[in-house]
């Protein structure tokens, strides 16, 4: 999201600061909020923490550990045996609030002390812990890290990408709104759907080449669209991640003049909306407006999109009504054509409204017609709707060899889908007489000859703590649905009866020597078989 200058960013209990103090700064820098009057210099409420200060504790520990070489070699020999014998556990330690001698009132008083710093506060809290000397090395490190996160007012500015947004949605927000989809599943979807960029130069796209036109059904609030757009290079604005400048002029150049005396007309920004012909995403939604709320984190507002954003021309949306029955949508019908002499007599506001309706109709009609024409390079579905009904209408819009990927948090809808495209269903459908083949029916809700190689899989990356003697999965990891992905390949079925005939090989001629009337003769195998048949007759 874009930051507004001179605005205030609040981090809750950690404090607040002005936006101007981080604008223009590089990513991955760690800042500390200074809310004490003696620490603030020239109005700067933030201080950049140097790397030496961030890793001071780790460097001191490494230097004090015998046997730790340049690459952090583990101790060996007698020192290793001593460490193993002196290794302490937390079996005898009980979590008791009385272990901390400082009360909450005393801690709050230390926090309000302007002369003290956060490091001094943490040092006093750890000194007042009665069982601190009984903790093991790893327990002590985790306890120190916990106190640093609680009292040190530090933060790190990271670039926002789909991976970071997905983790934030999983930890901080309602994970069910994005169908509990995880980063590993997003990567699996992008790989199997072959999502890639067709390039930015129209001259690079030749006849027959993949133009990266993808069909999407997304009920995750725009997370699937964002993940695919990031792979295609059209998610971030031009100034964010070194992307090419605005491609508006490349998509729709200046309109040719009516006469040689008139200069070329620059198209209106609304004429460029959803006008790209390659490297595009076409979203089919079931509501009056698509739900793309998560795209606002990438500086794209679906209600008032910016013409400078790549998604302005390359993200197309239409409803199921417009796809299946466009004549039922009143927006699809052409507005009344008004002669120029009548338009000139209207007020400017009325003429603007008329032109806006014409541009809206031309845009929607172009999106509907190009979508119904098909020839898409892939289909990605992540919806609460039954995927069988979606594939019945969407698969015919794909070109041969296109990949279909369907995500579901549960396995039941996808196992049913795998059965509908199984080899047994396909064989039964082919053996059915042509005049009796009807789709959809109870036995054939979809055409099983349009997809091959259906595959059902899952991917779940679980985090483990790997330490000597204490290797186990992280107990605080987020649960939720497993997440399954169904994959298929679009094919063009051959019309008529298919016959496969191999090339007949030469038959080896077998000869035998027989004695006839005292004379040896050589005869072939065919003659022998003929003689046997004559004898039987």
Buried (B, 14 or more C-beta within 10 A) or exposed (E): EEEEEEEEEEEEEBBEBBEEBBEEEEEEBBBBBBBEEEBEEEEEBBBEBEEEEEEEEEEEEEEEBEEBEEEEEEBEEEEEEEBEEEEBEEEEBEEEEEBBEBEEEEBEEBEEEEEBBBEEBBEBBBEBBEBBEBBBEBBBBEBBEEBBEEBBBBBEEEEBBBEEBBEEBBEEEEBEBBBBBBBBBBBBBBBBBBBBEBBBEBEEBEEEEBBBBBBBBBBBBBBBBBBBBBBBBBBBBBEEEEBEEBBBEBBBEEEEEEEEEEEEEEBBBBBBBBBBBBBBBBBBBBEEEBBBBBBBBBBBEBEEBBEBBBBBBBBBBBBBEBBEEBEEBEBBEEEEEEEEEEEEEEEEEEBEEBEEBBBBBBBBBBBBEBBEEBEBBBBBBBBEEEBBBBBBEBBEBBBEEBBBBBBBBEBEBBEEBBEBBEEEBBEEBBEEEEEEEEBEEEEBBBBBBBBBEBEBEEBEEEEEEEEEEEEEEEEEEEEBBBBBBBBBBBBEEEEEEEEEEEEEEEEEEEEEEEEEEEEEEEBEEEBBEEEEEEEEE
